[in-house]
Amino acid sequence: MANLDVYEPLTVKKQIIKSANEAASMILKIDDVISVAKMKAPPMPPGGGMPGGGMGGMPGGYPGGEF
């Protein structure tokens, strides 16, 4: 069968199962990382967001005038 470029079906099936197992493991690991990150997220402050506006502490205008 080798001269016809036909590979052993059992070997191919084993590789398919191994690859699927590795892909599923990676997905589960990523899911665990996301779950832990969501659990450790700090609570949002009341009012929802950063206070103030603009670039706090930055002087207005440009040093050399306009563009």
PyMOL Python script that loads the backbone (N, CA, C, O; Angstrom):
from pymol import cmd

cmd.read_pdbstr("""\
ATOM      1  N   MET A   1       0.810  -1.203   0.000  1.00  0.00           N
ATOM      2  CA  MET A   1       0.000   0.000   0.000  1.00  0.00           C
ATOM      3  C   MET A   1       0.852   1.266   0.000  1.00  0.00           C
ATOM      4  O   MET A   1       0.382   2.324  -0.418  1.00  0.00           O
ATOM      5  N   ALA A   2       2.084   1.173   0.458  1.00  0.00           N
ATOM      6  CA  ALA A   2       2.955   2.349   0.508  1.00  0.00           C
ATOM      7  C   ALA A   2       3.245   2.881  -0.889  1.00  0.00           C
ATOM      8  O   ALA A   2       3.381   4.090  -1.081  1.00  0.00           O
ATOM      9  N   ASN A   3       3.338   1.984  -1.860  1.00  0.00           N
ATOM     10  CA  ASN A   3       3.619   2.450  -3.220  1.00  0.00           C
ATOM     11  C   ASN A   3       2.436   3.208  -3.816  1.00  0.00           C
ATOM     12  O   ASN A   3       2.600   3.913  -4.812  1.00  0.00           O
ATOM     13  N   LEU A   4       1.253   3.077  -3.230  1.00  0.00           N
ATOM     14  CA  LEU A   4       0.069   3.816  -3.680  1.00  0.00           C
ATOM     15  C   LEU A   4      -0.169   5.079  -2.861  1.00  0.00           C
ATOM     16  O   LEU A   4      -1.189   5.744  -3.042  1.00  0.00           O
ATOM     17  N   ASP A   5       0.772   5.428  -1.947  1.00  0.00           N
ATOM     18  CA  ASP A   5       0.654   6.592  -1.061  1.00  0.00           C
ATOM     19  C   ASP A   5      -0.592   6.516  -0.177  1.00  0.00           C
ATOM     20  O   ASP A   5      -1.237   7.528   0.096  1.00  0.00           O
ATOM     21  N   VAL A   6      -0.919   5.294   0.266  1.00  0.00           N
ATOM     22  CA  VAL A   6      -2.029   5.102   1.197  1.00  0.00           C
ATOM     23  C   VAL A   6      -1.419   4.856   2.566  1.00  0.00           C
ATOM     24  O   VAL A   6      -0.636   3.923   2.743  1.00  0.00           O
ATOM     25  N   TYR A   7      -1.773   5.682   3.526  1.00  0.00           N
ATOM     26  CA  TYR A   7      -1.199   5.578   4.861  1.00  0.00           C
ATOM     27  C   TYR A   7      -2.071   4.707   5.749  1.00  0.00           C
ATOM     28  O   TYR A   7      -3.261   4.524   5.492  1.00  0.00           O
ATOM     29  N   GLU A   8      -1.474   4.189   6.771  1.00  0.00           N
ATOM     30  CA  GLU A   8      -2.176   3.326   7.722  1.00  0.00           C
ATOM     31  C   GLU A   8      -3.322   4.111   8.367  1.00  0.00           C
ATOM     32  O   GLU A   8      -3.070   5.115   9.033  1.00  0.00           O
ATOM     33  N   PRO A   9      -4.561   3.684   8.186  1.00  0.00           N
ATOM     34  CA  PRO A   9      -5.702   4.417   8.749  1.00  0.00           C
ATOM     35  C   PRO A   9      -5.640   4.547  10.272  1.00  0.00           C
ATOM     36  O   PRO A   9      -6.035   5.581  10.811  1.00  0.00           O
ATOM     37  N   LEU A  10      -5.162   3.541  10.964  1.00  0.00           N
ATOM     38  CA  LEU A  10      -5.096   3.614  12.417  1.00  0.00           C
ATOM     39  C   LEU A  10      -4.130   4.704  12.865  1.00  0.00           C
ATOM     40  O   LEU A  10      -4.414   5.423  13.823  1.00  0.00           O
ATOM     41  N   THR A  11      -3.007   4.836  12.194  1.00  0.00           N
ATOM     42  CA  THR A  11      -2.033   5.878  12.531  1.00  0.00           C
ATOM     43  C   THR A  11      -2.632   7.259  12.323  1.00  0.00           C
ATOM     44  O   THR A  11      -2.439   8.151  13.148  1.00  0.00           O
ATOM     45  N   VAL A  12      -3.348   7.438  11.239  1.00  0.00           N
ATOM     46  CA  VAL A  12      -3.987   8.725  10.950  1.00  0.00           C
ATOM     47  C   VAL A  12      -5.041   9.035  11.997  1.00  0.00           C
ATOM     48  O   VAL A  12      -5.131  10.169  12.469  1.00  0.00           O
ATOM     49  N   LYS A  13      -5.838   8.043  12.366  1.00  0.00           N
ATOM     50  CA  LYS A  13      -6.881   8.258  13.375  1.00  0.00           C
ATOM     51  C   LYS A  13      -6.270   8.610  14.723  1.00  0.00           C
ATOM     52  O   LYS A  13      -6.796   9.469  15.430  1.00  0.00           O
ATOM     53  N   LYS A  14      -5.164   7.960  15.093  1.00  0.00           N
ATOM     54  CA  LYS A  14      -4.495   8.290  16.353  1.00  0.00           C
ATOM     55  C   LYS A  14      -4.017   9.736  16.350  1.00  0.00           C
ATOM     56  O   LYS A  14      -4.148  10.434  17.356  1.00  0.00           O
ATOM     57  N   GLN A  15      -3.465  10.191  15.230  1.00  0.00           N
ATOM     58  CA  GLN A  15      -2.995  11.572  15.137  1.00  0.00           C
ATOM     59  C   GLN A  15      -4.150  12.557  15.211  1.00  0.00           C
ATOM     60  O   GLN A  15      -4.016  13.618  15.820  1.00  0.00           O
ATOM     61  N   ILE A  16      -5.278  12.224  14.605  1.00  0.00           N
ATOM     62  CA  ILE A  16      -6.459  13.092  14.660  1.00  0.00           C
ATOM     63  C   ILE A  16      -6.942  13.228  16.099  1.00  0.00           C
ATOM     64  O   ILE A  16      -7.260  14.330  16.546  1.00  0.00           O
ATOM     65  N   ILE A  17      -6.997  12.117  16.824  1.00  0.00           N
ATOM     66  CA  ILE A  17      -7.450  12.147  18.215  1.00  0.00           C
ATOM     67  C   ILE A  17      -6.469  12.937  19.074  1.00  0.00           C
ATOM     68  O   ILE A  17      -6.886  13.707  19.938  1.00  0.00           O
ATOM     69  N   LYS A  18      -5.174  12.755  18.845  1.00  0.00           N
ATOM     70  CA  LYS A  18      -4.159  13.483  19.603  1.00  0.00           C
ATOM     71  C   LYS A  18      -4.282  14.990  19.350  1.00  0.00           C
ATOM     72  O   LYS A  18      -4.215  15.784  20.289  1.00  0.00           O
ATOM     73  N   SER A  19      -4.458  15.374  18.109  1.00  0.00           N
ATOM     74  CA  SER A  19      -4.589  16.799  17.771  1.00  0.00           C
ATOM     75  C   SER A  19      -5.852  17.397  18.371  1.00  0.00           C
ATOM     76  O   SER A  19      -5.827  18.523  18.868  1.00  0.00           O
ATOM     77  N   ALA A  20      -6.946  16.663  18.332  1.00  0.00           N
ATOM     78  CA  ALA A  20      -8.198  17.151  18.920  1.00  0.00           C
ATOM     79  C   ALA A  20      -8.061  17.303  20.426  1.00  0.00           C
ATOM     80  O   ALA A  20      -8.581  18.260  21.000  1.00  0.00           O
ATOM     81  N   ASN A  21      -7.370  16.378  21.071  1.00  0.00           N
ATOM     82  CA  ASN A  21      -7.149  16.446  22.508  1.00  0.00           C
ATOM     83  C   ASN A  21      -6.320  17.680  22.861  1.00  0.00           C
ATOM     84  O   ASN A  21      -6.635  18.376  23.826  1.00  0.00           O
ATOM     85  N   GLU A  22      -5.279  17.957  22.101  1.00  0.00           N
ATOM     86  CA  GLU A  22      -4.446  19.137  22.342  1.00  0.00           C
ATOM     87  C   GLU A  22      -5.239  20.424  22.148  1.00  0.00           C
ATOM     88  O   GLU A  22      -5.088  21.366  22.927  1.00  0.00           O
ATOM     89  N   ALA A  23      -6.076  20.474  21.125  1.00  0.00           N
ATOM     90  CA  ALA A  23      -6.886  21.670  20.877  1.00  0.00           C
ATOM     91  C   ALA A  23      -7.889  21.894  22.011  1.00  0.00           C
ATOM     92  O   ALA A  23      -8.073  23.025  22.460  1.00  0.00           O
ATOM     93  N   ALA A  24      -8.533  20.829  22.473  1.00  0.00           N
ATOM     94  CA  ALA A  24      -9.496  20.951  23.569  1.00  0.00           C
ATOM     95  C   ALA A  24      -8.797  21.396  24.850  1.00  0.00           C
ATOM     96  O   ALA A  24      -9.339  22.211  25.597  1.00  0.00           O
ATOM     97  N   SER A  25      -7.611  20.876  25.110  1.00  0.00           N
ATOM     98  CA  SER A  25      -6.861  21.281  26.303  1.00  0.00           C
ATOM     99  C   SER A  25      -6.504  22.763  26.259  1.00  0.00           C
ATOM    100  O   SER A  25      -6.609  23.459  27.269  1.00  0.00           O
ATOM    101  N   MET A  26      -6.086  23.244  25.099  1.00  0.00           N
ATOM    102  CA  MET A  26      -5.748  24.663  24.955  1.00  0.00           C
ATOM    103  C   MET A  26      -6.965  25.540  25.191  1.00  0.00           C
ATOM    104  O   MET A  26      -6.863  26.570  25.857  1.00  0.00           O
ATOM    105  N   ILE A  27      -8.115  25.148  24.657  1.00  0.00           N
ATOM    106  CA  ILE A  27      -9.345  25.926  24.845  1.00  0.00           C
ATOM    107  C   ILE A  27      -9.711  25.984  26.320  1.00  0.00           C
ATOM    108  O   ILE A  27     -10.096  27.040  26.822  1.00  0.00           O
ATOM    109  N   LEU A  28      -9.595  24.854  27.023  1.00  0.00           N
ATOM    110  CA  LEU A  28      -9.927  24.831  28.444  1.00  0.00           C
ATOM    111  C   LEU A  28      -8.960  25.684  29.265  1.00  0.00           C
ATOM    112  O   LEU A  28      -9.376  26.337  30.222  1.00  0.00           O
ATOM    113  N   LYS A  29      -7.690  25.687  28.904  1.00  0.00           N
ATOM    114  CA  LYS A  29      -6.720  26.523  29.612  1.00  0.00           C
ATOM    115  C   LYS A  29      -7.036  27.995  29.419  1.00  0.00           C
ATOM    116  O   LYS A  29      -6.991  28.775  30.370  1.00  0.00           O
ATOM    117  N   ILE A  30      -7.356  28.372  28.196  1.00  0.00           N
ATOM    118  CA  ILE A  30      -7.702  29.769  27.913  1.00  0.00           C
ATOM    119  C   ILE A  30      -8.969  30.155  28.674  1.00  0.00           C
ATOM    120  O   ILE A  30      -9.058  31.261  29.208  1.00  0.00           O
ATOM    121  N   ASP A  31      -9.948  29.251  28.726  1.00  0.00           N
ATOM    122  CA  ASP A  31     -11.183  29.511  29.455  1.00  0.00           C
ATOM    123  C   ASP A  31     -10.899  29.720  30.939  1.00  0.00           C
ATOM    124  O   ASP A  31     -11.498  30.596  31.563  1.00  0.00           O
ATOM    125  N   ASP A  32      -9.990  28.923  31.514  1.00  0.00           N
ATOM    126  CA  ASP A  32      -9.622  29.091  32.918  1.00  0.00           C
ATOM    127  C   ASP A  32      -8.980  30.453  33.166  1.00  0.00           C
ATOM    128  O   ASP A  32      -9.278  31.108  34.165  1.00  0.00           O
ATOM    129  N   VAL A  33      -8.108  30.877  32.269  1.00  0.00           N
ATOM    130  CA  VAL A  33      -7.450  32.175  32.427  1.00  0.00           C
ATOM    131  C   VAL A  33      -8.476  33.299  32.385  1.00  0.00           C
ATOM    132  O   VAL A  33      -8.406  34.232  33.186  1.00  0.00           O
ATOM    133  N   ILE A  34      -9.417  33.220  31.469  1.00  0.00           N
ATOM    134  CA  ILE A  34     -10.451  34.253  31.359  1.00  0.00           C
ATOM    135  C   ILE A  34     -11.338  34.257  32.602  1.00  0.00           C
ATOM    136  O   ILE A  34     -11.691  35.325  33.104  1.00  0.00           O
ATOM    137  N   SER A  35     -11.702  33.074  33.104  1.00  0.00           N
ATOM    138  CA  SER A  35     -12.555  32.981  34.291  1.00  0.00           C
ATOM    139  C   SER A  35     -11.874  33.594  35.507  1.00  0.00           C
ATOM    140  O   SER A  35     -12.510  34.319  36.272  1.00  0.00           O
ATOM    141  N   VAL A  36     -10.602  33.314  35.692  1.00  0.00           N
ATOM    142  CA  VAL A  36      -9.866  33.867  36.839  1.00  0.00           C
ATOM    143  C   VAL A  36      -9.750  35.377  36.703  1.00  0.00           C
ATOM    144  O   VAL A  36      -9.875  36.098  37.693  1.00  0.00           O
ATOM    145  N   ALA A  37      -9.514  35.864  35.495  1.00  0.00           N
ATOM    146  CA  ALA A  37      -9.391  37.307  35.278  1.00  0.00           C
ATOM    147  C   ALA A  37     -10.709  38.018  35.605  1.00  0.00           C
ATOM    148  O   ALA A  37     -10.699  39.118  36.157  1.00  0.00           O
ATOM    149  N   LYS A  38     -11.830  37.399  35.271  1.00  0.00           N
ATOM    150  CA  LYS A  38     -13.125  38.016  35.558  1.00  0.00           C
ATOM    151  C   LYS A  38     -13.401  38.030  37.054  1.00  0.00           C
ATOM    152  O   LYS A  38     -14.019  38.968  37.558  1.00  0.00           O
ATOM    153  N   MET A  39     -12.955  37.008  37.768  1.00  0.00           N
ATOM    154  CA  MET A  39     -13.194  36.936  39.199  1.00  0.00           C
ATOM    155  C   MET A  39     -12.373  37.980  39.951  1.00  0.00           C
ATOM    156  O   MET A  39     -12.814  38.478  40.986  1.00  0.00           O
ATOM    157  N   LYS A  40     -11.192  38.316  39.451  1.00  0.00           N
ATOM    158  CA  LYS A  40     -10.307  39.252  40.122  1.00  0.00           C
ATOM    159  C   LYS A  40     -10.502  40.691  39.666  1.00  0.00           C
ATOM    160  O   LYS A  40      -9.779  41.574  40.129  1.00  0.00           O
ATOM    161  N   ALA A  41     -11.440  40.956  38.787  1.00  0.00           N
ATOM    162  CA  ALA A  41     -11.651  42.313  38.275  1.00  0.00           C
ATOM    163  C   ALA A  41     -12.107  43.224  39.407  1.00  0.00           C
ATOM    164  O   ALA A  41     -13.009  42.865  40.164  1.00  0.00           O
ATOM    165  N   PRO A  42     -11.491  44.404  39.531  1.00  0.00           N
ATOM    166  CA  PRO A  42     -11.901  45.330  40.593  1.00  0.00           C
ATOM    167  C   PRO A  42     -13.303  45.865  40.329  1.00  0.00           C
ATOM    168  O   PRO A  42     -13.695  46.027  39.174  1.00  0.00           O
ATOM    169  N   PRO A  43     -14.055  46.140  41.380  1.00  0.00           N
ATOM    170  CA  PRO A  43     -15.406  46.673  41.178  1.00  0.00           C
ATOM    171  C   PRO A  43     -15.345  48.079  40.579  1.00  0.00           C
ATOM    172  O   PRO A  43     -14.423  48.850  40.844  1.00  0.00           O
ATOM    173  N   MET A  44     -16.339  48.381  39.779  1.00  0.00           N
ATOM    174  CA  MET A  44     -16.415  49.711  39.165  1.00  0.00           C
ATOM    175  C   MET A  44     -16.837  50.733  40.216  1.00  0.00           C
ATOM    176  O   MET A  44     -17.686  50.439  41.057  1.00  0.00           O
ATOM    177  N   PRO A  45     -16.254  51.931  40.176  1.00  0.00           N
ATOM    178  CA  PRO A  45     -16.664  52.963  41.129  1.00  0.00           C
ATOM    179  C   PRO A  45     -18.070  53.455  40.818  1.00  0.00           C
ATOM    180  O   PRO A  45     -18.518  53.362  39.675  1.00  0.00           O
ATOM    181  N   PRO A  46     -18.775  53.980  41.827  1.00  0.00           N
ATOM    182  CA  PRO A  46     -20.108  54.517  41.543  1.00  0.00           C
ATOM    183  C   PRO A  46     -19.990  55.671  40.554  1.00  0.00           C
ATOM    184  O   PRO A  46     -19.102  56.512  40.695  1.00  0.00           O
ATOM    185  N   GLY A  47     -20.836  55.723  39.594  1.00  0.00           N
ATOM    186  CA  GLY A  47     -20.751  56.746  38.563  1.00  0.00           C
ATOM    187  C   GLY A  47     -20.091  56.191  37.317  1.00  0.00           C
ATOM    188  O   GLY A  47     -20.221  56.773  36.240  1.00  0.00           O
ATOM    189  N   GLY A  48     -19.397  55.092  37.440  1.00  0.00           N
ATOM    190  CA  GLY A  48     -18.855  54.334  36.316  1.00  0.00           C
ATOM    191  C   GLY A  48     -17.836  55.024  35.456  1.00  0.00           C
ATOM    192  O   GLY A  48     -18.178  55.431  34.346  1.00  0.00           O
ATOM    193  N   GLY A  49     -16.655  55.178  35.874  1.00  0.00           N
ATOM    194  CA  GLY A  49     -15.618  55.694  35.008  1.00  0.00           C
ATOM    195  C   GLY A  49     -14.650  56.569  35.762  1.00  0.00           C
ATOM    196  O   GLY A  49     -14.734  56.733  36.979  1.00  0.00           O
ATOM    197  N   MET A  50     -13.725  57.127  35.001  1.00  0.00           N
ATOM    198  CA  MET A  50     -12.721  57.978  35.627  1.00  0.00           C
ATOM    199  C   MET A  50     -13.296  59.367  35.841  1.00  0.00           C
ATOM    200  O   MET A  50     -14.030  59.875  34.993  1.00  0.00           O
ATOM    201  N   PRO A  51     -12.968  59.982  36.964  1.00  0.00           N
ATOM    202  CA  PRO A  51     -13.492  61.317  37.234  1.00  0.00           C
ATOM    203  C   PRO A  51     -12.819  62.368  36.360  1.00  0.00           C
ATOM    204  O   PRO A  51     -11.746  62.139  35.802  1.00  0.00           O
ATOM    205  N   GLY A  52     -13.457  63.503  36.252  1.00  0.00           N
ATOM    206  CA  GLY A  52     -12.877  64.610  35.504  1.00  0.00           C
ATOM    207  C   GLY A  52     -12.945  64.385  34.015  1.00  0.00           C
ATOM    208  O   GLY A  52     -13.614  63.471  33.532  1.00  0.00           O
ATOM    209  N   GLY A  53     -12.243  65.233  33.301  1.00  0.00           N
ATOM    210  CA  GLY A  53     -12.232  65.089  31.859  1.00  0.00           C
ATOM    211  C   GLY A  53     -10.977  65.676  31.285  1.00  0.00           C
ATOM    212  O   GLY A  53     -10.248  66.397  31.965  1.00  0.00           O
ATOM    213  N   GLY A  54     -10.727  65.376  30.056  1.00  0.00           N
ATOM    214  CA  GLY A  54      -9.569  65.932  29.378  1.00  0.00           C
ATOM    215  C   GLY A  54      -8.268  65.344  29.874  1.00  0.00           C
ATOM    216  O   GLY A  54      -8.237  64.249  30.436  1.00  0.00           O
ATOM    217  N   MET A  55      -7.206  66.076  29.663  1.00  0.00           N
ATOM    218  CA  MET A  55      -5.874  65.636  30.050  1.00  0.00           C
ATOM    219  C   MET A  55      -5.502  66.374  31.327  1.00  0.00           C
ATOM    220  O   MET A  55      -4.876  67.433  31.267  1.00  0.00           O
ATOM    221  N   GLY A  56      -5.869  65.842  32.461  1.00  0.00           N
ATOM    222  CA  GLY A  56      -5.650  66.511  33.738  1.00  0.00           C
ATOM    223  C   GLY A  56      -4.211  66.913  33.958  1.00  0.00           C
ATOM    224  O   GLY A  56      -3.302  66.100  33.793  1.00  0.00           O
ATOM    225  N   GLY A  57      -3.992  68.185  34.337  1.00  0.00           N
ATOM    226  CA  GLY A  57      -2.654  68.673  34.615  1.00  0.00           C
ATOM    227  C   GLY A  57      -1.894  69.152  33.396  1.00  0.00           C
ATOM    228  O   GLY A  57      -0.775  69.646  33.536  1.00  0.00           O
ATOM    229  N   MET A  58      -2.447  69.026  32.228  1.00  0.00           N
ATOM    230  CA  MET A  58      -1.764  69.454  31.014  1.00  0.00           C
ATOM    231  C   MET A  58      -2.160  70.893  30.701  1.00  0.00           C
ATOM    232  O   MET A  58      -3.344  71.228  30.749  1.00  0.00           O
ATOM    233  N   PRO A  59      -1.194  71.747  30.381  1.00  0.00           N
ATOM    234  CA  PRO A  59      -1.541  73.135  30.030  1.00  0.00           C
ATOM    235  C   PRO A  59      -2.254  73.185  28.683  1.00  0.00           C
ATOM    236  O   PRO A  59      -2.067  72.316  27.832  1.00  0.00           O
ATOM    237  N   GLY A  60      -3.055  74.195  28.511  1.00  0.00           N
ATOM    238  CA  GLY A  60      -3.792  74.325  27.253  1.00  0.00           C
ATOM    239  C   GLY A  60      -2.912  74.882  26.141  1.00  0.00           C
ATOM    240  O   GLY A  60      -1.900  75.531  26.410  1.00  0.00           O
ATOM    241  N   GLY A  61      -3.289  74.632  24.917  1.00  0.00           N
ATOM    242  CA  GLY A  61      -2.570  75.184  23.764  1.00  0.00           C
ATOM    243  C   GLY A  61      -1.308  74.432  23.431  1.00  0.00           C
ATOM    244  O   GLY A  61      -0.980  73.418  24.047  1.00  0.00           O
ATOM    245  N   TYR A  62      -0.588  74.963  22.421  1.00  0.00           N
ATOM    246  CA  TYR A  62       0.638  74.343  21.978  1.00  0.00           C
ATOM    247  C   TYR A  62       1.788  75.306  22.267  1.00  0.00           C
ATOM    248  O   TYR A  62       1.592  76.519  22.197  1.00  0.00           O
ATOM    249  N   PRO A  63       2.985  74.803  22.591  1.00  0.00           N
ATOM    250  CA  PRO A  63       4.103  75.680  22.948  1.00  0.00           C
ATOM    251  C   PRO A  63       4.474  76.674  21.852  1.00  0.00           C
ATOM    252  O   PRO A  63       4.877  77.795  22.162  1.00  0.00           O
ATOM    253  N   GLY A  64       4.355  76.311  20.626  1.00  0.00           N
ATOM    254  CA  GLY A  64       4.790  77.194  19.552  1.00  0.00           C
ATOM    255  C   GLY A  64       3.649  77.909  18.869  1.00  0.00           C
ATOM    256  O   GLY A  64       3.829  78.435  17.771  1.00  0.00           O
ATOM    257  N   GLY A  65       2.503  77.943  19.470  1.00  0.00           N
ATOM    258  CA  GLY A  65       1.345  78.568  18.822  1.00  0.00           C
ATOM    259  C   GLY A  65       0.531  77.526  18.097  1.00  0.00           C
ATOM    260  O   GLY A  65       0.411  76.391  18.558  1.00  0.00           O
ATOM    261  N   GLU A  66      -0.033  77.910  16.952  1.00  0.00           N
ATOM    262  CA  GLU A  66      -0.866  76.961  16.202  1.00  0.00           C
ATOM    263  C   GLU A  66      -0.008  76.134  15.259  1.00  0.00           C
ATOM    264  O   GLU A  66       1.176  76.408  15.064  1.00  0.00           O
ATOM    265  N   PHE A  67      -0.625  75.128  14.686  1.00  0.00           N
ATOM    266  CA  PHE A  67       0.091  74.299  13.730  1.00  0.00           C
ATOM    267  C   PHE A  67       0.394  75.043  12.485  1.00  0.00           C
ATOM    268  O   PHE A  67       0.998  74.489  11.566  1.00  0.00           O
TER     269      PHE A  67
END
""", "prot")
cmd.dss("prot")
cmd.show_as("cartoon", "prot")
cmd.util.cbc("prot")
cmd.orient("prot")
